[in-house]
């Protein structure tokens, strides 16, 4: 009898072990179309998941959809839930439709949707969803202002697809460049275009080469991997680029040996890692009800969620100083400097500022 009971207990224990999924993790991240080392959204949010989970001894895992589709993204969410995820981080606007479905399918699971707006969702977020969007126009403004203050008078904006976040970056860039040009009394010119995709190719490189050949000095490359075309053309002309979303200075280090310089002057950043960690902290502190069911705009009024990198290694301006940067940053925080987030029409500019909007 005792032997039979012991065998039954062993069997129960074994079944319990096998019932635990191999990838069981409380915190999950599902990538959009990229990988966790994509040097952009997925990587920055994954770093936030990893930093928070390691610091708090919580299990974590990521899932990469097999294809770029809503069904595949939802399938990865299904798998994460099946593996025991309590909270799932979803980076990027492509998750809109998947979040809208998942929030109803899994009411007991919390979803942190980074850079997913009301328009992306197509519906209101339920109480188990928190959406964070960013004040890209403020980051773009700071990049444009700094570039003109540093002496650049022929600028370019190369956007990926003309989605709201990219347009806000671009229109903010124009506003900042315009403000600096007015302060300096210096005429400037901006070429402005969208590539219609989030990766570089020969056609976009050729367009950028034409810009640099005609005198463009620096291009704000805004949209996933489209920076590769801007950087390739810039290097051919000993010219420069501005990165986006994360501090992309380190990408330019690969060019120093062959070209003698790093083409990245600065980057217009969203603090994606900080936003991810902050939302996870709310969940684990039992404060989800303060953010659940909300779409929160993370800009300078909410904290240091956008801006330029100020680390000495990434600050590559010739004359524009960190002190000058901090002054305009504080101006935006206080409301003394107003940056419009409107995207229905191009921003107004001074007569000395020429913006060429190019199809």
C-alpha contacts under 8 A as a table, 3 or more apart, distances in Angstrom:
res1	aa1	res2	aa2	distance
1	X	4	X	5.06
1	X	5	X	6.15
2	X	5	X	5.07
2	X	6	X	6.13
3	X	6	X	5.11
3	X	7	X	6.22
4	X	7	X	5.15
4	X	8	X	6.24
5	X	8	X	5.08
5	X	9	X	6.26
6	X	9	X	5.14
6	X	10	X	6.27
7	X	10	X	5.09
7	X	11	X	6.14
8	X	11	X	4.98
8	X	12	X	6.17
9	X	12	X	5.10
9	X	13	X	6.19
10	X	13	X	5.09
10	X	14	X	6.18
11	X	14	X	5.08
11	X	15	X	6.18
12	X	15	X	5.12
12	X	16	X	6.19
13	X	16	X	5.08
13	X	17	X	6.30
14	X	17	X	5.05
14	X	18	X	6.29
15	X	18	X	5.14
15	X	19	X	6.01
16	X	19	X	5.05
16	X	20	X	6.76
17	X	20	X	5.63
18	X	21	X	7.26
20	X	24	X	6.66
20	X	83	X	7.76
21	X	24	X	5.03
21	X	82	X	7.97
21	X	83	X	5.38
21	X	84	X	7.68
22	X	83	X	7.74
23	X	61	X	7.01
23	X	83	X	6.19
24	X	59	X	7.62
24	X	60	X	7.96
24	X	61	X	7.81
24	X	83	X	4.79
24	X	84	X	5.58
24	X	85	X	7.24
25	X	28	X	6.65
25	X	58	X	7.84
25	X	59	X	4.68
25	X	60	X	4.73
25	X	61	X	5.87
25	X	83	X	6.73
25	X	84	X	6.00
25	X	85	X	5.56
26	X	58	X	6.84
26	X	59	X	5.51
26	X	60	X	5.90
26	X	84	X	6.13
26	X	85	X	4.29
26	X	86	X	5.07
26	X	87	X	6.55
27	X	49	X	7.44
27	X	53	X	7.61
27	X	58	X	7.49
27	X	59	X	6.39
27	X	60	X	4.61
27	X	61	X	6.51
27	X	85	X	5.50
27	X	86	X	6.22
27	X	87	X	5.22
27	X	88	X	5.88
27	X	89	X	7.72
28	X	60	X	5.63
28	X	61	X	4.96
28	X	62	X	5.39
28	X	63	X	7.44
28	X	80	X	6.39
28	X	85	X	5.94
28	X	86	X	7.97
28	X	87	X	6.46
28	X	88	X	4.69
28	X	89	X	6.17
29	X	46	X	6.87
29	X	49	X	7.57
29	X	61	X	6.51
29	X	62	X	4.58
29	X	63	X	6.23
29	X	88	X	5.52
29	X	89	X	4.61
29	X	90	X	6.02
30	X	62	X	5.64
30	X	63	X	4.70
30	X	64	X	5.84
30	X	65	X	7.40
30	X	73	X	7.43
30	X	76	X	6.64
30	X	77	X	6.88
30	X	88	X	7.42
30	X	89	X	6.56
30	X	90	X	5.60
30	X	91	X	7.47
31	X	34	X	6.14
31	X	35	X	6.24
31	X	36	X	7.05
31	X	42	X	5.81
31	X	62	X	7.42
31	X	63	X	6.38
31	X	64	X	5.22
31	X	65	X	6.90
31	X	90	X	6.80
31	X	91	X	6.61
32	X	35	X	7.91
32	X	42	X	7.31
32	X	64	X	7.39
32	X	65	X	7.20
32	X	68	X	7.33
32	X	73	X	7.07
32	X	90	X	7.58
32	X	91	X	6.64
32	X	92	X	6.71
32	X	94	X	6.59
32	X	95	X	7.04
33	X	64	X	7.80
33	X	65	X	7.25
33	X	67	X	7.15
33	X	68	X	5.53
34	X	38	X	6.04
34	X	42	X	6.77
34	X	64	X	7.82
35	X	38	X	5.26
35	X	42	X	6.25
35	X	43	X	7.11
35	X	64	X	6.98
36	X	39	X	7.99
36	X	42	X	5.07
36	X	43	X	4.36
36	X	46	X	6.24
37	X	40	X	7.76
37	X	42	X	7.12
37	X	43	X	4.97
38	X	41	X	7.39
38	X	42	X	6.41
38	X	43	X	5.71
39	X	42	X	7.65
39	X	43	X	5.76
39	X	44	X	7.42
39	X	246	X	7.57
39	X	248	X	7.74
40	X	43	X	5.61
40	X	44	X	6.12
40	X	224	X	6.66
40	X	245	X	6.49
40	X	246	X	6.25
41	X	44	X	5.32
41	X	45	X	6.12
41	X	91	X	6.28
41	X	92	X	6.89
41	X	245	X	7.35
41	X	272	X	7.16
42	X	45	X	5.37
42	X	46	X	5.93
42	X	91	X	6.11
43	X	46	X	5.04
43	X	47	X	6.09
44	X	47	X	5.12
44	X	48	X	6.45
44	X	246	X	7.42
44	X	272	X	5.75
44	X	273	X	5.18
45	X	48	X	4.96
45	X	49	X	6.34
45	X	89	X	7.81
45	X	91	X	6.70
45	X	272	X	5.73
45	X	273	X	5.03
45	X	276	X	6.01
46	X	49	X	4.96
46	X	50	X	6.01
46	X	62	X	7.96
46	X	273	X	7.55
47	X	50	X	5.04
47	X	51	X	5.90
47	X	273	X	6.16
48	X	51	X	5.21
48	X	52	X	6.14
48	X	272	X	7.58
48	X	273	X	4.28
48	X	274	X	6.54
48	X	275	X	7.88
48	X	276	X	5.38
48	X	277	X	5.18
49	X	52	X	5.40
49	X	53	X	5.95
49	X	60	X	7.46
49	X	89	X	7.97
49	X	273	X	7.82
49	X	276	X	6.71
49	X	277	X	6.53
49	X	280	X	7.92
50	X	53	X	5.17
50	X	54	X	5.90
50	X	60	X	7.21
51	X	54	X	5.45
51	X	55	X	6.07
51	X	277	X	7.64
52	X	55	X	5.26
52	X	56	X	6.17
52	X	277	X	5.89
52	X	280	X	7.44
52	X	281	X	7.85
53	X	56	X	5.24
53	X	57	X	5.68
53	X	58	X	4.70
53	X	59	X	6.43
53	X	60	X	6.48
54	X	57	X	5.08
54	X	58	X	6.41
54	X	59	X	7.97
63	X	76	X	6.10
63	X	80	X	7.35
64	X	76	X	6.94
65	X	68	X	7.18
65	X	72	X	5.39
65	X	73	X	5.47
65	X	75	X	7.47
65	X	76	X	5.78
66	X	72	X	6.36
67	X	72	X	6.04
67	X	73	X	7.98
68	X	72	X	6.90
68	X	73	X	7.55
69	X	72	X	5.28
69	X	73	X	6.28
70	X	73	X	5.12
70	X	74	X	6.04
70	X	94	X	7.88
70	X	95	X	7.32
70	X	97	X	6.57
70	X	98	X	5.76
71	X	74	X	5.10
71	X	75	X	5.99
71	X	98	X	7.56
72	X	75	X	4.82
72	X	76	X	6.31
73	X	76	X	5.20
73	X	77	X	6.41
73	X	95	X	7.35
73	X	98	X	6.54
74	X	77	X	4.95
74	X	78	X	6.14
74	X	98	X	5.35
74	X	99	X	7.97
74	X	101	X	7.96
74	X	102	X	7.10
75	X	78	X	4.94
75	X	79	X	6.28
76	X	79	X	5.01
76	X	80	X	6.21
77	X	80	X	5.06
77	X	81	X	6.23
77	X	88	X	7.80
77	X	102	X	7.56
78	X	81	X	5.24
78	X	82	X	6.13
79	X	82	X	4.93
79	X	83	X	6.09
80	X	83	X	5.02
80	X	84	X	6.52
80	X	85	X	5.57
80	X	88	X	7.76
81	X	84	X	5.17
81	X	85	X	4.94
81	X	86	X	7.31
81	X	109	X	7.62
82	X	85	X	7.36
85	X	88	X	6.65
85	X	109	X	7.42
86	X	108	X	7.79
86	X	109	X	5.23
86	X	110	X	6.35
87	X	109	X	5.79
87	X	110	X	4.60
87	X	111	X	5.72
87	X	112	X	7.36
88	X	109	X	7.60
88	X	110	X	6.34
88	X	111	X	4.95
88	X	112	X	6.11
89	X	111	X	6.02
89	X	112	X	4.70
89	X	113	X	6.04
89	X	114	X	7.40
89	X	276	X	7.65
90	X	95	X	6.63
90	X	111	X	7.25
90	X	112	X	6.05
90	X	113	X	4.77
90	X	114	X	6.10
91	X	95	X	7.26
91	X	113	X	5.99
91	X	114	X	4.77
91	X	115	X	6.63
91	X	116	X	7.78
92	X	95	X	6.12
92	X	113	X	7.30
92	X	114	X	5.79
92	X	115	X	5.15
92	X	116	X	5.98
93	X	96	X	5.72
93	X	114	X	7.72
93	X	115	X	5.70
93	X	116	X	4.54
93	X	117	X	7.03
93	X	120	X	6.06
94	X	97	X	7.43
94	X	116	X	7.72
94	X	120	X	7.45
95	X	98	X	5.16
95	X	99	X	5.90
95	X	113	X	7.56
95	X	116	X	6.94
95	X	120	X	7.65
95	X	121	X	7.93
96	X	99	X	5.37
96	X	100	X	6.31
96	X	116	X	6.00
96	X	117	X	7.52
96	X	120	X	4.48
96	X	121	X	4.20
96	X	122	X	7.35
97	X	100	X	5.11
97	X	101	X	6.53
97	X	120	X	6.92
97	X	121	X	5.63
97	X	122	X	7.34
98	X	101	X	5.31
98	X	102	X	5.99
99	X	102	X	4.95
99	X	103	X	5.85
99	X	111	X	7.68
99	X	113	X	7.65
99	X	121	X	6.91
100	X	103	X	5.76
100	X	104	X	7.24
100	X	121	X	5.71
100	X	122	X	7.48
100	X	123	X	6.96
100	X	125	X	7.34
101	X	104	X	5.70
101	X	105	X	6.36
102	X	105	X	4.90
102	X	106	X	5.82
103	X	106	X	5.60
103	X	107	X	5.85
103	X	109	X	7.86
103	X	111	X	7.49
103	X	125	X	7.75
103	X	126	X	6.56
103	X	128	X	6.51
103	X	129	X	6.67
104	X	107	X	5.73
104	X	126	X	7.95
106	X	109	X	5.53
107	X	110	X	7.61
107	X	128	X	6.36
108	X	128	X	7.25
109	X	128	X	6.62
110	X	128	X	4.78
110	X	129	X	5.94
110	X	130	X	7.99
111	X	128	X	6.19
111	X	129	X	4.77
111	X	130	X	6.25
112	X	129	X	6.13
112	X	130	X	5.05
112	X	131	X	6.15
112	X	132	X	7.81
112	X	276	X	7.67
112	X	279	X	7.08
113	X	116	X	5.65
113	X	129	X	7.24
113	X	130	X	6.04
113	X	131	X	4.70
113	X	132	X	6.38
114	X	131	X	5.88
114	X	132	X	4.99
114	X	133	X	6.50
114	X	272	X	7.65
114	X	275	X	7.85
114	X	276	X	7.46
115	X	131	X	6.84
115	X	132	X	5.38
115	X	133	X	4.35
115	X	134	X	6.78
116	X	120	X	5.90
116	X	121	X	6.99
116	X	131	X	5.79
116	X	132	X	6.55
116	X	133	X	6.26
117	X	120	X	5.10
117	X	121	X	6.35
117	X	131	X	6.77
117	X	132	X	7.53
117	X	133	X	6.32
117	X	295	X	6.91
118	X	121	X	5.12
118	X	122	X	6.05
118	X	123	X	6.57
118	X	124	X	6.75
118	X	125	X	7.93
118	X	295	X	7.28
119	X	122	X	5.18
119	X	123	X	7.67
121	X	124	X	7.15
121	X	125	X	7.56
124	X	293	X	7.74
125	X	128	X	7.72
125	X	129	X	5.67
125	X	130	X	7.23
125	X	131	X	7.77
125	X	293	X	5.01
125	X	294	X	6.56
125	X	295	X	7.62
126	X	129	X	5.61
126	X	292	X	7.35
126	X	293	X	4.80
127	X	130	X	7.76
127	X	289	X	7.59
127	X	292	X	4.73
127	X	293	X	4.01
127	X	294	X	7.75
128	X	292	X	5.56
128	X	293	X	6.31
129	X	292	X	5.36
129	X	293	X	5.34
129	X	294	X	7.25
130	X	291	X	5.92
130	X	292	X	4.94
130	X	293	X	5.72
130	X	294	X	5.46
130	X	295	X	6.27
130	X	296	X	7.88
131	X	293	X	7.95
131	X	294	X	6.23
131	X	295	X	4.53
131	X	296	X	6.21
132	X	275	X	7.60
132	X	295	X	5.73
132	X	296	X	4.94
132	X	297	X	6.00
132	X	298	X	6.65
133	X	295	X	7.13
133	X	296	X	6.12
133	X	297	X	4.86
133	X	298	X	5.96
134	X	270	X	6.97
134	X	297	X	5.27
134	X	298	X	4.63
134	X	299	X	5.67
134	X	305	X	7.46
134	X	306	X	7.44
135	X	138	X	5.62
135	X	139	X	7.01
135	X	168	X	7.88
135	X	297	X	6.63
135	X	298	X	6.10
135	X	299	X	4.54
135	X	300	X	7.56
135	X	306	X	6.88
135	X	341	X	7.59
136	X	139	X	5.14
136	X	140	X	6.08
136	X	165	X	6.38
136	X	166	X	7.74
136	X	168	X	5.58
136	X	169	X	4.92
136	X	172	X	7.34
136	X	270	X	7.35
136	X	299	X	7.80
136	X	306	X	7.15
137	X	140	X	5.03
137	X	141	X	5.95
137	X	168	X	4.66
137	X	169	X	4.74
137	X	170	X	7.28
137	X	171	X	6.57
137	X	172	X	4.07
137	X	173	X	7.12
137	X	339	X	6.77
137	X	340	X	7.11
137	X	341	X	5.79
138	X	141	X	4.95
138	X	142	X	6.26
138	X	169	X	7.64
138	X	172	X	6.07
138	X	299	X	7.38
138	X	300	X	7.73
138	X	306	X	7.04
138	X	307	X	7.37
138	X	332	X	7.83
138	X	339	X	6.29
139	X	142	X	5.23
139	X	143	X	6.37
139	X	169	X	6.87
139	X	172	X	7.25
139	X	173	X	7.86
139	X	268	X	5.09
139	X	269	X	6.27
139	X	270	X	7.53
139	X	306	X	5.47
139	X	307	X	4.90
139	X	308	X	7.01
140	X	143	X	5.13
140	X	144	X	6.19
140	X	168	X	7.56
140	X	169	X	4.63
140	X	170	X	6.34
140	X	171	X	7.39
140	X	172	X	4.58
140	X	173	X	4.20
140	X	174	X	7.88
140	X	176	X	7.22
140	X	268	X	5.93
141	X	144	X	5.22
141	X	145	X	5.95
141	X	169	X	7.64
141	X	171	X	7.92
141	X	172	X	4.34
141	X	173	X	4.44
141	X	174	X	6.97
141	X	175	X	5.87
141	X	176	X	4.00
141	X	177	X	7.08
141	X	339	X	7.27
142	X	145	X	5.14
142	X	146	X	5.96
142	X	173	X	7.21
142	X	176	X	6.04
142	X	268	X	7.46
142	X	307	X	6.80
142	X	308	X	7.14
142	X	325	X	7.81
142	X	328	X	7.77
142	X	329	X	7.59
143	X	146	X	5.25
143	X	147	X	6.11
143	X	173	X	6.26
143	X	176	X	7.13
143	X	177	X	7.95
143	X	242	X	7.70
143	X	266	X	7.50
143	X	267	X	7.18
143	X	268	X	5.91
143	X	308	X	7.08
144	X	147	X	5.23
144	X	148	X	6.38
144	X	172	X	7.64
144	X	173	X	4.51
144	X	174	X	6.41
144	X	175	X	7.38
144	X	176	X	4.69
144	X	177	X	4.28
144	X	178	X	7.94
145	X	148	X	5.51
145	X	149	X	6.10
145	X	173	X	7.42
145	X	175	X	7.91
145	X	176	X	4.20
145	X	177	X	4.51
145	X	178	X	7.43
145	X	179	X	6.65
145	X	180	X	5.20
146	X	149	X	5.05
146	X	150	X	6.01
146	X	176	X	7.87
146	X	177	X	7.66
146	X	180	X	7.73
146	X	320	X	6.58
146	X	325	X	7.22
147	X	150	X	5.09
147	X	151	X	6.68
147	X	152	X	5.71
147	X	177	X	7.21
147	X	317	X	7.86
148	X	151	X	5.19
148	X	152	X	4.86
148	X	153	X	6.12
148	X	177	X	5.73
148	X	180	X	5.93
148	X	181	X	6.51
149	X	152	X	7.31
149	X	180	X	5.91
149	X	181	X	7.64
149	X	184	X	7.63
149	X	319	X	7.93
149	X	320	X	6.12
150	X	317	X	6.28
150	X	318	X	6.23
150	X	319	X	5.44
150	X	320	X	4.96
151	X	319	X	7.95
152	X	155	X	6.84
152	X	217	X	6.59
152	X	218	X	7.26
153	X	186	X	7.79
153	X	187	X	7.07
153	X	188	X	4.58
153	X	189	X	6.28
153	X	217	X	7.57
154	X	188	X	5.91
154	X	189	X	4.96
154	X	190	X	5.97
154	X	215	X	6.72
154	X	216	X	4.82
154	X	217	X	5.56
154	X	218	X	7.09
155	X	188	X	7.73
155	X	189	X	6.19
155	X	190	X	4.67
155	X	191	X	6.39
155	X	216	X	5.55
155	X	217	X	5.95
155	X	218	X	5.19
155	X	219	X	5.81
155	X	220	X	7.95
156	X	190	X	5.17
156	X	191	X	4.57
156	X	192	X	5.79
156	X	211	X	7.95
156	X	216	X	6.64
156	X	217	X	7.91
156	X	218	X	6.17
156	X	219	X	4.25
156	X	220	X	6.09
157	X	170	X	6.55
157	X	173	X	7.96
157	X	190	X	7.29
157	X	191	X	6.22
157	X	192	X	4.73
157	X	193	X	6.25
157	X	219	X	5.45
157	X	220	X	4.79
157	X	221	X	6.26
157	X	222	X	7.50
158	X	192	X	6.30
158	X	193	X	5.29
158	X	194	X	5.62
158	X	195	X	6.90
158	X	219	X	6.73
158	X	220	X	6.01
158	X	221	X	4.85
158	X	222	X	5.98
158	X	230	X	7.82
159	X	162	X	6.92
159	X	166	X	6.31
159	X	167	X	7.64
159	X	170	X	7.22
159	X	193	X	6.20
159	X	194	X	4.39
159	X	195	X	6.10
159	X	196	X	7.90
159	X	220	X	7.96
159	X	221	X	6.14
159	X	222	X	4.68
159	X	223	X	5.70
159	X	226	X	7.88
160	X	166	X	7.11
160	X	194	X	5.40
160	X	195	X	5.04
160	X	196	X	5.50
160	X	197	X	4.97
160	X	198	X	4.86
160	X	199	X	7.45
160	X	222	X	6.06
160	X	223	X	4.35
160	X	224	X	7.19
160	X	226	X	6.44
161	X	166	X	7.10
161	X	194	X	6.06
161	X	195	X	6.33
161	X	196	X	4.41
161	X	197	X	5.18
161	X	198	X	6.57
161	X	223	X	7.18
162	X	166	X	5.96
162	X	167	X	5.80
162	X	194	X	6.40
162	X	196	X	7.03
163	X	166	X	5.52
163	X	167	X	6.19
164	X	167	X	5.08
164	X	168	X	6.07
164	X	343	X	7.07
165	X	168	X	5.17
165	X	169	X	6.37
166	X	169	X	5.09
166	X	170	X	6.28
166	X	222	X	6.68
166	X	223	X	6.95
167	X	170	X	4.99
167	X	171	X	6.01
167	X	343	X	6.45
168	X	171	X	5.22
168	X	172	X	5.84
168	X	341	X	6.06
168	X	342	X	7.39
168	X	343	X	6.39
169	X	172	X	5.21
169	X	173	X	6.11
169	X	222	X	7.60
170	X	173	X	5.00
170	X	174	X	6.39
170	X	222	X	7.98
171	X	174	X	5.09
171	X	175	X	6.26
171	X	341	X	7.91
171	X	343	X	7.37
171	X	346	X	6.61
171	X	347	X	6.31
172	X	175	X	5.02
172	X	176	X	6.16
172	X	339	X	6.84
172	X	340	X	7.30
172	X	341	X	7.44
173	X	176	X	5.24
173	X	177	X	6.13
174	X	177	X	5.22
174	X	178	X	5.99
174	X	190	X	7.78
174	X	347	X	7.29
174	X	349	X	7.98
175	X	178	X	5.08
175	X	179	X	6.19
175	X	339	X	7.24
175	X	347	X	6.74
175	X	348	X	7.95
175	X	349	X	7.31
176	X	179	X	5.13
176	X	180	X	6.34
177	X	180	X	5.28
177	X	181	X	6.12
178	X	181	X	5.08
178	X	182	X	6.20
178	X	349	X	6.10
178	X	350	X	6.67
178	X	353	X	6.41
179	X	182	X	5.24
179	X	183	X	6.28
180	X	183	X	5.03
180	X	184	X	6.14
181	X	184	X	5.17
181	X	185	X	5.70
181	X	186	X	5.10
181	X	187	X	6.36
181	X	188	X	6.71
181	X	352	X	7.75
181	X	353	X	7.41
182	X	185	X	5.01
182	X	186	X	6.75
182	X	350	X	7.16
182	X	352	X	7.82
183	X	186	X	7.97
186	X	352	X	7.23
187	X	352	X	4.66
187	X	353	X	5.72
188	X	352	X	6.62
188	X	353	X	5.11
188	X	354	X	6.42
189	X	353	X	5.86
189	X	354	X	4.70
189	X	355	X	5.89
189	X	356	X	7.72
190	X	353	X	7.77
190	X	354	X	6.18
190	X	355	X	4.69
190	X	356	X	6.11
191	X	211	X	7.84
191	X	355	X	5.94
191	X	356	X	4.80
191	X	357	X	6.31
191	X	358	X	7.12
192	X	355	X	6.93
192	X	356	X	5.83
192	X	357	X	4.81
192	X	358	X	5.85
193	X	357	X	6.08
193	X	358	X	5.07
193	X	359	X	6.08
194	X	359	X	7.15
195	X	198	X	7.62
195	X	204	X	6.72
195	X	226	X	7.90
197	X	200	X	7.87
197	X	223	X	7.83
197	X	226	X	7.51
198	X	223	X	5.22
198	X	224	X	4.90
198	X	225	X	5.66
198	X	226	X	5.37
199	X	223	X	7.50
199	X	224	X	6.21
199	X	225	X	4.26
199	X	226	X	4.05
199	X	227	X	7.49
199	X	228	X	7.51
200	X	204	X	6.25
200	X	205	X	7.01
200	X	225	X	6.02
200	X	226	X	4.14
200	X	227	X	6.63
200	X	228	X	5.48
200	X	229	X	4.83
200	X	230	X	7.98
201	X	204	X	5.51
201	X	205	X	6.14
201	X	226	X	7.87
201	X	229	X	6.32
202	X	205	X	5.05
202	X	206	X	6.09
202	X	229	X	7.48
203	X	206	X	5.10
203	X	207	X	6.37
204	X	207	X	5.04
204	X	208	X	6.23
204	X	229	X	6.05
204	X	230	X	7.93
205	X	208	X	5.08
205	X	209	X	6.01
205	X	229	X	4.39
205	X	230	X	6.33
205	X	232	X	6.88
205	X	233	X	5.98
206	X	209	X	4.93
206	X	210	X	6.25
206	X	233	X	7.57
207	X	210	X	5.11
207	X	211	X	6.48
208	X	211	X	4.99
208	X	212	X	6.27
208	X	229	X	7.11
208	X	230	X	5.94
208	X	233	X	5.83
208	X	234	X	7.80
209	X	212	X	5.21
209	X	213	X	5.96
209	X	233	X	4.86
209	X	234	X	7.33
209	X	236	X	7.93
210	X	213	X	5.06
210	X	214	X	6.19
211	X	214	X	5.17
211	X	215	X	6.52
211	X	216	X	5.45
212	X	215	X	5.13
212	X	216	X	4.50
212	X	217	X	6.44
212	X	233	X	7.18
212	X	234	X	6.78
212	X	237	X	6.64
212	X	239	X	7.43
213	X	216	X	7.17
213	X	237	X	7.33
216	X	219	X	7.53
217	X	239	X	5.56
217	X	240	X	6.26
218	X	234	X	7.76
218	X	239	X	6.31
218	X	240	X	4.60
218	X	241	X	5.08
218	X	242	X	7.17
219	X	230	X	6.90
219	X	240	X	6.63
219	X	241	X	4.73
219	X	242	X	6.04
220	X	241	X	5.75
220	X	242	X	4.48
220	X	243	X	6.39
220	X	244	X	7.75
221	X	226	X	6.62
221	X	227	X	5.03
221	X	230	X	6.42
221	X	241	X	6.74
221	X	242	X	6.08
221	X	243	X	5.92
221	X	244	X	6.85
222	X	226	X	7.06
222	X	227	X	6.96
222	X	243	X	6.91
222	X	244	X	5.57
223	X	226	X	5.70
223	X	227	X	7.24
223	X	244	X	7.33
224	X	227	X	7.15
225	X	228	X	5.99
226	X	229	X	5.89
226	X	230	X	7.13
227	X	230	X	5.10
227	X	231	X	5.98
227	X	243	X	7.21
228	X	231	X	5.16
228	X	232	X	6.01
229	X	232	X	5.18
229	X	233	X	6.28
230	X	233	X	5.36
230	X	234	X	5.99
230	X	241	X	6.80
231	X	234	X	4.94
231	X	235	X	6.03
231	X	240	X	7.31
231	X	241	X	6.36
231	X	263	X	6.90
232	X	235	X	5.40
232	X	236	X	6.54
233	X	236	X	5.22
233	X	237	X	6.73
234	X	237	X	5.29
234	X	238	X	5.96
234	X	239	X	4.57
234	X	240	X	5.49
234	X	241	X	6.98
234	X	263	X	7.18
235	X	238	X	4.95
235	X	239	X	5.98
235	X	240	X	7.40
235	X	259	X	7.14
235	X	263	X	6.89
236	X	239	X	7.63
238	X	263	X	7.89
239	X	263	X	6.70
240	X	263	X	4.62
240	X	264	X	6.09
240	X	265	X	6.64
241	X	263	X	5.80
241	X	264	X	5.08
241	X	265	X	6.30
241	X	266	X	7.79
242	X	264	X	5.58
242	X	265	X	5.82
242	X	266	X	5.24
242	X	267	X	5.18
242	X	268	X	7.30
243	X	246	X	7.42
243	X	247	X	6.90
243	X	248	X	5.46
243	X	249	X	7.49
243	X	264	X	6.60
243	X	266	X	6.23
243	X	267	X	4.05
243	X	268	X	6.22
244	X	247	X	7.08
244	X	248	X	7.01
244	X	267	X	5.06
244	X	268	X	4.79
244	X	269	X	5.62
245	X	267	X	7.23
245	X	268	X	6.02
245	X	269	X	4.18
245	X	270	X	5.00
245	X	271	X	7.70
245	X	272	X	7.91
246	X	267	X	6.78
246	X	268	X	7.26
246	X	269	X	4.95
246	X	270	X	6.43
246	X	271	X	7.41
246	X	272	X	7.98
247	X	250	X	7.46
247	X	266	X	7.40
247	X	267	X	5.43
247	X	268	X	7.64
247	X	269	X	6.52
247	X	308	X	7.90
247	X	309	X	6.34
247	X	314	X	7.62
248	X	251	X	5.49
248	X	252	X	7.29
248	X	264	X	7.13
248	X	266	X	7.67
248	X	267	X	6.27
249	X	252	X	5.47
249	X	253	X	6.98
249	X	262	X	7.56
249	X	264	X	5.39
249	X	265	X	7.41
249	X	266	X	6.83
249	X	267	X	7.44
249	X	314	X	5.77
250	X	253	X	5.23
250	X	254	X	7.62
251	X	254	X	6.12
252	X	255	X	5.52
252	X	256	X	7.14
252	X	262	X	4.80
252	X	263	X	5.91
252	X	264	X	5.94
253	X	256	X	5.41
253	X	261	X	7.81
253	X	262	X	5.62
254	X	257	X	7.02
254	X	262	X	7.96
255	X	258	X	5.60
255	X	259	X	5.71
255	X	260	X	7.25
255	X	261	X	6.79
255	X	262	X	6.24
256	X	259	X	5.23
256	X	260	X	4.56
256	X	261	X	4.60
256	X	262	X	5.59
257	X	260	X	5.73
257	X	261	X	7.77
259	X	262	X	7.97
262	X	265	X	7.76
264	X	267	X	7.53
264	X	316	X	7.64
265	X	314	X	7.40
265	X	315	X	6.89
265	X	316	X	4.84
265	X	317	X	6.21
266	X	308	X	6.68
266	X	309	X	6.88
266	X	314	X	6.47
266	X	315	X	6.37
266	X	316	X	6.55
266	X	317	X	7.76
267	X	308	X	5.74
267	X	309	X	6.71
268	X	306	X	7.50
268	X	307	X	5.92
268	X	308	X	5.29
268	X	309	X	7.92
269	X	306	X	5.47
269	X	307	X	5.34
269	X	308	X	5.86
269	X	309	X	7.47
270	X	305	X	5.87
270	X	306	X	4.59
270	X	307	X	6.87
271	X	274	X	5.32
271	X	275	X	6.24
271	X	304	X	7.64
271	X	305	X	4.91
271	X	306	X	5.91
272	X	275	X	5.13
272	X	276	X	6.20
272	X	305	X	7.83
273	X	276	X	5.16
273	X	277	X	6.19
274	X	277	X	5.18
274	X	278	X	6.00
274	X	305	X	7.50
275	X	278	X	5.15
275	X	279	X	6.27
275	X	305	X	7.43
276	X	279	X	5.35
276	X	280	X	6.29
277	X	280	X	5.15
277	X	281	X	6.08
278	X	281	X	5.10
278	X	282	X	6.41
279	X	282	X	5.14
279	X	283	X	6.47
279	X	291	X	7.97
280	X	283	X	5.09
280	X	284	X	6.29
281	X	284	X	5.27
281	X	285	X	5.95
282	X	285	X	5.15
282	X	286	X	6.38
282	X	287	X	4.90
282	X	288	X	5.50
282	X	290	X	7.95
282	X	291	X	7.87
283	X	286	X	5.43
283	X	287	X	5.74
283	X	288	X	4.82
284	X	287	X	7.38
284	X	288	X	8.00
285	X	288	X	7.79
286	X	289	X	7.96
287	X	290	X	5.72
287	X	291	X	7.68
288	X	291	X	5.55
288	X	292	X	5.61
289	X	292	X	5.13
291	X	294	X	5.63
291	X	296	X	7.99
297	X	302	X	7.68
298	X	301	X	7.67
298	X	302	X	5.61
298	X	303	X	7.16
298	X	305	X	5.80
298	X	306	X	7.80
299	X	302	X	5.43
299	X	303	X	6.46
299	X	304	X	7.12
299	X	305	X	5.48
299	X	306	X	6.04
300	X	303	X	5.01
300	X	304	X	5.52
300	X	305	X	6.15
300	X	306	X	6.51
300	X	332	X	7.11
300	X	333	X	5.40
301	X	333	X	5.43
301	X	334	X	7.82
302	X	305	X	7.37
304	X	307	X	7.33
307	X	329	X	7.98
309	X	314	X	6.32
309	X	315	X	6.85
310	X	314	X	6.62
310	X	315	X	5.79
310	X	322	X	6.83
311	X	314	X	5.40
311	X	315	X	6.13
312	X	315	X	5.22
313	X	316	X	7.54
317	X	320	X	5.70
317	X	321	X	7.50
320	X	324	X	6.70
320	X	325	X	7.55
321	X	324	X	5.19
321	X	325	X	6.30
322	X	325	X	4.88
322	X	326	X	6.06
323	X	326	X	5.11
323	X	327	X	6.28
324	X	327	X	5.11
324	X	328	X	6.61
325	X	328	X	5.44
325	X	329	X	6.10
326	X	329	X	4.85
326	X	330	X	6.04
327	X	330	X	5.26
327	X	331	X	6.26
328	X	331	X	4.81
328	X	332	X	6.38
328	X	337	X	7.51
329	X	332	X	5.31
329	X	333	X	6.34
330	X	333	X	4.91
330	X	334	X	6.01
331	X	334	X	5.26
331	X	335	X	6.07
331	X	336	X	4.93
331	X	337	X	5.03
332	X	335	X	5.12
332	X	336	X	6.07
332	X	337	X	4.65
332	X	338	X	6.27
332	X	339	X	7.55
333	X	336	X	7.73
333	X	337	X	7.92
334	X	337	X	7.52
335	X	338	X	5.96
342	X	345	X	7.16
343	X	346	X	6.85
349	X	353	X	6.11
349	X	354	X	7.90
350	X	353	X	5.39
351	X	354	X	7.41
